[in-house]
Amino acid sequence: MKRVLRLAEHRHRPSGKTASFIEHHDFRSVYQPILSPTHQKMVGCEALVRVRRGNQPVAPPSLFEQASIQGVTSELDRHLLNLHLENFTQANLPIWLFININPDTLFHHNDYLSVLADHCHQLGVHPEKIVLELVETASRDSATLLEFVQEAKARGFQIAIDDFGIGDSNFERLWRINPLIVKIDRSLLMNAQDHTRARLLLNSLVRMIRESGSLVLIEGIENNAQAHIALATEADLLQGFLFARPGQGSEELTQTAETALRQVMSESERWCQNDFRTRETYLKLLRFEIMDACHALARGEEFDRVCRPLLQMEGVRRCFLLDQKGVQQGSLAQSGASRNAAFNPLYQSAGACWSHREYFRNALERPQHISCSRPYVALPDARRTVTLSTGTSLAQGHRIFCVDIHPDEVLDGQVLFPDTL
């Protein structure tokens, strides 16, 4: 697929300034694999363009900037789409072809989709193999965007939203477009590599999109750490230089990408197994310390002293007791980090009623277990918290022993607490 399509070779020959602009450039299609970790194979490729003017390479952003200045963006977009489509058919691969649609095309599409559908028919390509990538945030007119999407779907084309998660991306428009695939902007993955909170947000975003009815593609994967994060989100599709750089559509490119994917998944599985063993060790120790504290309290030992071993564990910040009505008995036992925190009147919580909290209800409903709450923002420090709770019998009567943990501080935020320990 090394063919360079010049103006004279193309059946749809533009004229005037468009013809002049295209004639002065050489265009070549390259394709970057899109992979399914579930199937462990290549299921699509994104068409990209490589451009030269004379003997000098031209960066695609510069090409489209000049096309915009000369007012030929839509015509150039159509020319490149036809180029990618014709070169793709030569490889005859049973995969999706992802093609980027320039935002300007949405506002001057006229018979664009009908011409594209005719071209697909002439080449023997069913429109369902073509995924049109739209930048949802780039649309100046939601009505026009939706009109384009509806017509494209009616003709059998698939729709993908590109660069989701930046700018003014919003779920309302996503639900109205109802794309087959949503591509997550790579900046979210890069941030997730450096910040635990960003990783949590990425996980939530992927889950919400999948639950809304679209497949999720994470692109821009360039190293094993990013691949591990992407796989942990359970995203449906992956793309990035780690698997393959853009190249000519061929069996060789497919094999290269699929081999890289299998290697990455094998490495990620080893990471997961190591992480699992580390998490299990932490949770077993946590359970032992909580049960030991409950036994010590039942023997009548001092609350603060009983809680010291727990408060020395990674991520553990507070311990407290509730009565059967959810009223806190005495003050918090706090870790050194919490005691040295800035003033917060919510730390003075003796006598506060926590009966409305999930962890209190869990302890009442599961009296023989150590229950784990879902993550929430705790009042004392406005930090993401998981509370573990269990019932214990003291001389004063039945009590609920509670332990607050900052999960983002435990094993780099990689602990997923089960419902019960």
N, C-alpha and C positions, 0 to 999 in steps of 0.2 A: 504493500500500500504506500509506495513512495511517490506516487503520482502527484505532480504539481498541476493544479488546474489553472490555466490561463483563460482569459476572457474568450478567446476564439474557440476554446474547446467546449464551452458551456452552451446548452441548448437555449437558456433564457438569457439573451444578450441585452444588457442595459445599454443605454445610449447617453450621449451628451457628457456632462461632467462626471456622472457615475462611471461611465465606460472609461473615461480618461483616468479617473482615480484608481480603478481596479487594474487597468492595463499597466500601471506603473509599479505594481507590486506583484510578488510571487507569493502564493499562499499554499501552505501544506497542512494537512490534517495530522494531528497526533491524538492519541487516546489514552486516558488514564483509567486503569481498572477500578471497578467498584465491586466489592466482595461481600459475600454473605458468610459470617462466621458460623452460622447454623449449618449451612450446606458445605462449608469449607471450599467454596469455589467462586469463580468470577461470574457475576450475574448481570453486569452492565459495564459500560465505560462512558466516561465524559469526553466529548469531543472538544478539542482545543485547537487553536490555530498557531502556526509558526509563520512568521512573515519576513520577507526580505525585500528591500528596495535596492536594486542593483546588487552590489556585493555586501551591503550592510544589513544586519538584522534590525528589525523594527519591533519594539515591544508592543504587545497588543493594546495596552492602555494608550500609548502614543498614537497607534493606528486609529483607534476609535475617537480620540480627541481631534485628530485631523479630519476624520469623516464628519464629525459633528460640526466643525467649523465650516466645512464645505456643504453641509446639508445633505449628506448622502448616507447617513447612518442606517436607515431602514433598508436601503438597497444593498449596502455592504453586508448587513446582517443576513439578508435573504441569500446573497451570493455565497456566504460562508456556510450557511445551513445546507444549501444544496451541495456544496463541496464535501462537507462532512458526511452527508447522506450517501452520496455516490461512492465515496471511498469506503464507507462502512459496509455497503452491500458487497464490495469485492471480497471482503474477509469472510462473509457468510457465517458469522458467529451467532449462536442461539442466545443472544443476550439483549438487554435494553441498550438503546443509544440515548445518552443524555445530551441535550443541546441547549445551550444558553440562549435565551431570548433577550435581546437588548430592550430596555424599558421603552425607548422611542418607538419600537415596533408595535407596542400595544396601542399607540395612539394614531398609527398610520397603517394599520394592518389591512384594511380594505379586503382584498381577495387573498391575502397572505396565506391563510389556512387552507383555502380551497386549492390554491396552486401547490402548496406543500402536499396536500392529500393526493392530488393528481400525480405529483412527482413520485410519491411513495408507490402508488399503483403501477406506474410505468416501470419502476425498479423492482417490483414484486415484494415490497416491504409492507407488512401490515402496520397501520398507524399505532397499534398497541405496543409495538416495539420501540416507539419513539417517546421519550420523556422530555417534555418541554420545561426547562428550568426558568422560573420567574423569580425576580427579586421583589418580594412582596412589599418591602419598605420603599421601593423606588417609584411606586405608582402615585401619580399626582391625582388620580381620579379612580376611586374604588369601583364606581359603576362601570367604567371602561374595562378595568381589570377583570371584573366578574363576567362581563360580556365576552371578553376574549376567552376566559376559562371555560365558560359554558359552551361556546362554539367549538373549542378545541376538543372537549370531552365528547360532544355530539358527533364529531368526525372520527372518534376513536383514539385520539392521542391521550397519553398519560400526562399528569401535571405534577411537578415538583416545586416546592418553595425553597429558594436558595437563601443562604445567609440569615436564617432565622435566629433570633435571639439578640439582635443588635438594632440600633435605631428605634423606629417606632413600631417594631413588630408587635402584633397583638393577637390574642387568641380568638377574638370575635371575628376578625377577617380570615383567620386560618380556618375556623369552622365553616365560614361561608364559602370559602374556596374549596374546602374538603379535598386536599391534594392526596395523591397516592403516597408521596414521599415528602418528608421535610428534612432539609439539609441544615444541620446545626453549624452556625458560623464557627470557624476554627478558633477564634479568640476565646470562646468559652472553654474549649479544651485546654488551651494554653494556660488560662487562669486556673483551671482545675488542677493542673500539674503543680502549681505553686501554692495554692491556697485550699485548705480543707473546706472552708465554707463554700468556695466556688465549686468544688467537686460535689458537694451536697446539692447545690442548686442545679448543677448539670444533671445529676441523677433524677431530681424531681422534674425537671423540664422534659427529659426523655420519657419518663413515665407518663406525664400528663399528655404528651403528644400521642403516644401509643394508645393510651386509653381513649383519646378523642377519635381514633380510627385511621391514623396515618402511620406508615412506616417511618422509622427514623434513620437517617444516614449521618454519621459523624465523619467529617472530612478533616484534612490537614494533619493526619497522624504521621509523625516523623521519627518517633523513637519508641522503644519498648515500654517506657513508663506511660506515655500517652495511650499506647495500645491497651495496656492493662486497665487504665481508667475507662477507656471507651468500651471495652468488653464488660467491665463491671456494671456499666449502665444498662446492659442488655439491649443496646442499640441493634437494629436489624441489619444495617449495612455499614461498611467501613471503606475509607478511601484515604490514600496518602502516600507520600514518597517512601515510607517504610516498606510498603508492599511493592510498589513499582513507580517509576517515573513515567511521564507520558511518552508513548512511543507509537510505532506503527502497529495497527491492529493485526495481530497474528497469533498463531498457536504458541509461539515462543513467549510473547508477552503474557499470555494467559498462564502458561506454566510457571513463569517467573513469579507472577503475583500470587498464584495459588500455593506455590512452595513456600514463599515468604509468609503467607497467612498461616499455614500449618506450623511453621517454626514459631511464629509469634504466639499462637494459641497453646502450643506445647509449653513454651516458657511461661506464659501467663498461668497455665494450670499448675505449674510448679510453685509459682508465687502464691497462688490461692491456697495450695495445700500447706505451705509454710505459714501463711497468714492464719489459716484455720487452726493449726496446731498452737500457734501463739495465742490466738483468741481463746481457745478452749482452756489453755493453761491459766490465763487471766481470769476467766469466768469461774473456773473451779476454785481458785484461790479466793476470789471474791465471795463465793458461796460459803466456803469454809469459815472465813472471817465473820460473815454476817451471822451464821449459826452459832459460832463461838461467842459472839457478842450477846446474842439472845440468851444463851445458857448462863453467861456471867451475870446478866441483868436479873435472871430468875433466881440466882444465888444471892441477890441483894448487893452486888458490887456497884461502886460509884459510876454514874453514867459517863462522865468525861473520860475516866480512866479506861472504861470498857471500849470506848470508841477510838482510842488512840491508834491501835494497829490498823483499823479500817482507814483512818484519815491519813495514814502514811502511804496508802496504795495510790497508784497512778490514777488521776482523774477524780478521786473521791474528795468532795468538798464539804459536805455537811451530814450530820446525823441528828435525828430528832425523834421524839416519842409522841404519839397521839393516843387519846383515849377512844372508847368505843363510839363517841359522838364526833370524832374528828378534831377535837380540841387539843392543841399542842400543850404538852406537859413540860414546863420548864423551858430553858433557852436552848439554842442550837449548840451542838458540839461542832466546831469548825476546824478546818485545816489551817495550817500556818498562813497559806496564801490568802485564804478568805479573811482571817483575822487582821491581816495587814492591808486589806482593801480600803478604799476611800469610804468615808462616812455614808451610810445608807440606813435610814430609819426603818426600812423593811426587814433588816436583820433582827430587830428587837421584836420577835414574833411569838414570845411566850403568851399563851392564851388565845392565839389566833385559831380560827376554825377552818380546817382543810377538808371538811366532809364532802365538798363538791369536786374534789380532785380525783382523777382516775386512779392514782396509786392507793388512795384510801379505799375506794370501792373494790379494787382488785384484791386487797388484803382481806376484806370481809368475805368476798366471794370464793377466794382460794385459800382457806385458812391453813392448809398444810404445805403451802408453797411460798417461795420467794418470787413475787411478781415484779415484772419490769414494765414501767409505763412507756408510752410513746414519747419521743422527744418533745419538749415544750420549753418555753422561755420562763425561767423561774423568777419570782418576784425579788428575792434578796439581792440578786446581782444582774438581772436581765441577761443571763447567759443561757445558751441552749443546754438543757438538762434532761437527764433520765433519772427517775426516782424508783428505787427498789424498795419494796415494802413486804413485811410479813408479820403475822400475829405472834405474840408471845405472852405467856402468863406470868405476871409479877405478883408480889404480895398485895399491891394496890388494886389488882384486878387485871382484866385483859387489856393489853396495849398493842398498838401498831408501831413497829420499829421501822423507821424510814432512813434511807441512805441516798443522798443526792450526788450524782456523778455528772461531770462535764464530759460527754462522750467524745467531743472533738479533741480532747487532751489525752485520750487513751489510744495508744498504738497508732498514732497519726490519724486518728479519726476513723480507723478501720473496723472498730468493733460494732457489730450489729447485735443488739441485745435481744434475746428470745423473749417470748411472753412470760416464761417462768424459768428460774434457774434450777 
